């Protein structure tokens, strides 16, 4: 219900940095190449990633409960990119960069997958039509990019250090946007026709077009690391959820205007959050 949270046993002491859902399974990734899977988020199984590099983020082409063809993509340190059809068996891919990769997303139009995008340190941006072959793109910034998303208005948005926000319609040519802050931005999501990014010192910025950004009061000065949109269609209870340092969990049901603090039951930093449609 996004209000009451229960601690689960992961089976690892490594930090976990990102989580997603696709093809019947949650997948979490973390330090030292850690990959865990779980069908319901309760019992977790360790998987062999084939790398000791820390993994920072993971995405899936299927965010709902279906047995359709699916691709998971995980990214991490030293340009690491791994892919999997099921979250269990992973294959290393050549990224063409030694920069750490911090975020990854994809664009889907109907049933046709059109492009993966990964972002990372020193303004690194990569694109791929299939998650196998990756091409470097020019972002126009040397600031590290920490998160990227796509859905709506034919626009990708990437966020990063020093308040960096970039937009593009094709993931090839990027345009810098004014965020109005110098705080680092850690993650971005999209839902209910709103782009929303979170970052250091409790910063939250929202935009309807990815171009003009407005600050929102989170009610905390704690660093925020992850955000997702819980689309409870058709019940009308769609909610943004953000997590961060000291076990911070905040929720908003009015597109980020007001936020409610939730009790997580932990003081450990929370890095990512995912919702199963």
C-alpha positions in Angstrom: 0.0 0.0 0.0 3.1 2.2 -0.1 2.5 3.2 3.5 3.5 0.1 5.6 6.9 -1.4 4.8 8.3 -4.8 5.8 12.0 -5.8 6.0 13.0 -8.8 3.9 16.1 -11.0 3.9 18.3 -10.4 0.8 21.0 -13.0 1.7 23.8 -10.5 0.9 25.7 -7.8 2.8 26.6 -6.0 -0.4 25.0 -2.7 -1.0 22.1 -2.9 -3.5 21.8 0.1 -5.8 18.9 -0.5 -8.2 15.8 -2.6 -8.7 13.2 -3.3 -11.4 10.4 -5.6 -12.3 9.9 -7.6 -15.5 8.7 -11.1 -16.7 7.5 -12.4 -13.4 10.5 -11.3 -11.4 12.0 -8.4 -9.5 15.7 -8.0 -10.1 18.0 -6.1 -7.8 21.7 -5.2 -8.5 24.5 -4.0 -6.3 28.2 -3.9 -5.3 30.7 -6.5 -6.4 28.4 -7.7 -9.2 25.6 -8.7 -7.0 22.3 -9.7 -8.7 19.3 -11.0 -6.8 15.9 -12.1 -8.1 12.5 -12.6 -6.5 9.0 -13.3 -7.8 7.3 -11.3 -5.1 10.0 -9.3 -3.4 9.9 -11.5 -0.3 12.3 -14.4 -0.9 15.5 -13.5 -2.9 17.9 -15.7 -4.9 21.5 -14.8 -5.7 22.4 -15.0 -9.4 25.8 -15.2 -11.1 26.6 -12.0 -12.9 30.0 -12.9 -14.2 31.5 -9.6 -13.0 33.0 -8.2 -9.8 32.3 -4.7 -10.9 29.6 -2.9 -8.9 26.3 -2.6 -10.7 24.4 0.7 -10.3 21.1 0.3 -12.1 18.9 -2.2 -13.9 15.9 -1.9 -16.3 13.5 -4.2 -18.1 11.5 -4.1 -21.3 8.6 -5.6 -19.5 7.3 -3.8 -16.4 4.2 -6.0 -16.0 3.3 -9.6 -15.2 3.6 -11.4 -18.5 5.6 -14.2 -20.2 6.4 -12.1 -23.3 9.9 -11.8 -24.7 11.8 -9.7 -22.2 15.3 -8.1 -21.8 16.9 -7.0 -18.5 19.8 -4.6 -18.8 22.2 -3.9 -15.9 24.9 -1.2 -15.9 27.8 -0.4 -13.6 31.4 0.5 -13.0 34.1 0.5 -15.7 31.5 0.6 -18.5 29.9 -2.7 -17.4 26.7 -3.7 -19.3 25.0 -7.0 -18.7 21.9 -8.4 -20.4 19.5 -11.2 -19.5 16.2 -12.6 -20.9 15.0 -13.7 -17.5 17.1 -12.1 -14.8 18.8 -15.5 -14.1 21.4 -15.9 -16.8 23.5 -12.9 -17.7 25.7 -12.0 -20.7 28.4 -9.3 -20.7 28.2 -6.7 -23.5 30.8 -4.3 -24.9 30.0 -0.8 -24.0 33.0 0.9 -25.6 33.7 3.0 -22.5 35.6 2.6 -19.2 33.5 5.3 -17.6 31.1 4.1 -14.9 27.5 3.8 -16.1 24.9 5.0 -13.5 21.5 4.8 -15.3 19.7 2.9 -18.0 16.3 3.1 -19.6 14.5 2.2 -22.9 11.8 3.5 -25.2 8.9 1.3 -26.3 6.3 2.4 -28.8 3.4 -0.1 -28.6 4.9 -3.6 -28.9 8.0 -2.3 -30.7 11.1 -1.7 -28.7 13.1 1.1 -30.3 16.1 2.1 -28.2 18.0 1.6 -25.0 19.9 4.5 -23.4 22.6 4.4 -20.7 24.3 7.3 -19.0 27.3 7.7 -16.7 30.3 9.5 -15.5 31.8 12.5 -17.4 28.6 13.0 -19.4 28.7 9.5 -21.0 25.7 8.6 -23.1 25.3 5.4 -25.0 22.4 4.1 -27.2 21.5 0.6 -28.5 18.7 -0.8 -30.6 19.0 -4.2 -29.0 21.0 -3.9 -25.7 23.8 -5.8 -27.5 25.6 -3.2 -29.7 26.2 0.2 -28.1 27.1 3.5 -29.7 28.6 6.5 -27.8 26.8 9.8 -28.2 27.7 13.4 -27.3 25.8 14.8 -24.3 27.4 18.2 -24.3 28.4 18.0 -20.6 31.3 16.6 -18.6 29.1 16.4 -15.5 28.4 12.9 -14.4 24.9 11.7 -15.4 23.1 9.6 -12.8 19.7 8.8 -14.1 17.7 8.7 -17.4 14.1 8.0 -18.3 11.7 8.0 -21.3 7.9 7.9 -21.6 5.8 10.7 -23.1 6.2 13.6 -25.4 8.8 11.7 -27.4 11.4 12.9 -24.9 14.3 11.3 -22.9 15.5 13.2 -19.8 18.8 12.6 -18.1 19.9 14.1 -14.8 23.2 14.4 -13.0 25.7 16.3 -10.9 25.5 20.1 -10.4 21.8 20.2 -11.2 22.4 18.9 -14.7 19.2 18.2 -16.8 19.4 17.2 -20.4 16.7 16.3 -22.9 16.5 14.7 -26.3 14.0 13.3 -28.7 16.3 10.8 -30.3 19.0 10.1 -27.6 21.6 11.3 -30.2 21.6 15.1 -29.7 21.1 16.4 -26.2 20.0 19.9 -25.0 20.9 21.3 -21.6 17.9 22.6 -19.6 17.9 24.9 -16.6 17.1 23.1 -13.3 17.5 26.1 -11.1 19.7 24.3 -8.6 23.4 23.2 -8.3 22.5 20.2 -6.2 23.3 16.8 -7.7 20.3 15.0 -9.1 20.3 11.2 -8.7 17.2 9.8 -10.4 14.3 10.6 -12.6 10.9 9.0 -13.4 7.8 9.8 -15.4 4.1 9.3 -14.6 0.8 11.1 -14.9 2.2 13.4 -17.6 4.9 14.6 -15.1 8.7 14.2 -15.1 10.0 14.1 -11.6 13.7 14.1 -10.4 15.1 13.9 -6.9 18.6 14.5 -5.5 20.8 15.8 -2.7 19.4 17.7 0.3 15.9 16.5 -0.4 15.6 18.3 -3.8 12.6 17.5 -5.9 12.0 19.1 -9.3 9.0 18.5 -11.6 8.2 19.3 -15.3 5.4 18.7 -17.7 7.6 18.9 -20.8 11.2 18.2 -19.6 12.2 21.8 -20.4 10.7 24.0 -17.7 11.4 22.8 -14.1 9.7 23.7 -10.8 11.0 23.0 -7.3 8.8 21.1 -4.8 9.1 20.9 -1.1 9.9 17.4 0.0 9.8 18.2 3.7 13.3 16.7 4.2 16.9 17.8 3.8 18.0 14.1 3.5 19.6 13.0 0.2 17.1 11.3 -2.1 18.4 8.5 -4.3 15.5 6.8 -6.1 12.0 7.4 -7.4 9.3 5.5 -9.1 5.7 6.0 -10.2 3.1 3.5 -8.9 0.4 3.5 -11.5 -2.7 2.1 -9.8 -4.9 2.3 -12.9 -7.9 2.1 -13.0 -8.3 2.8 -9.3 -7.1 6.4 -9.4 -4.5 6.1 -6.6 -1.4 6.7 -8.6 1.5 7.7 -6.4 5.1 8.8 -6.7 7.5 7.1 -4.2 11.0 8.4 -3.5 13.6 6.9 -1.2 16.9 8.0 0.3 19.4 8.2 3.1 18.5 7.1 6.7 15.7 4.9 5.5 13.7 7.9 4.1 10.5 7.0 2.2 8.2 9.7 0.9 5.0 9.4 -1.1 3.0 11.9 -3.2 -0.4 11.5 -4.8 -0.7 15.0 -6.3 2.2 15.0 -8.7 4.8 16.0 -6.2 3.1 19.1 -4.7 2.8 17.6 -1.2 4.7 14.7 0.3 4.0 12.3 3.2 6.8 10.7 5.2 6.5 6.9 5.6 8.1 4.7 8.3 10.6 2.3 6.6 11.7 0.6 9.8 15.4 1.1 8.9 18.0 3.8 9.1 20.0 2.3 6.3 20.2 4.3 3.0 17.7 3.3 0.4 19.1 3.6 -3.2 16.3 2.4 -5.5 12.6 1.6 -5.6 10.4 -0.2 -8.2 6.7 -1.0 -8.7 5.1 -3.9 -10.4 2.3 -2.8 -12.7 
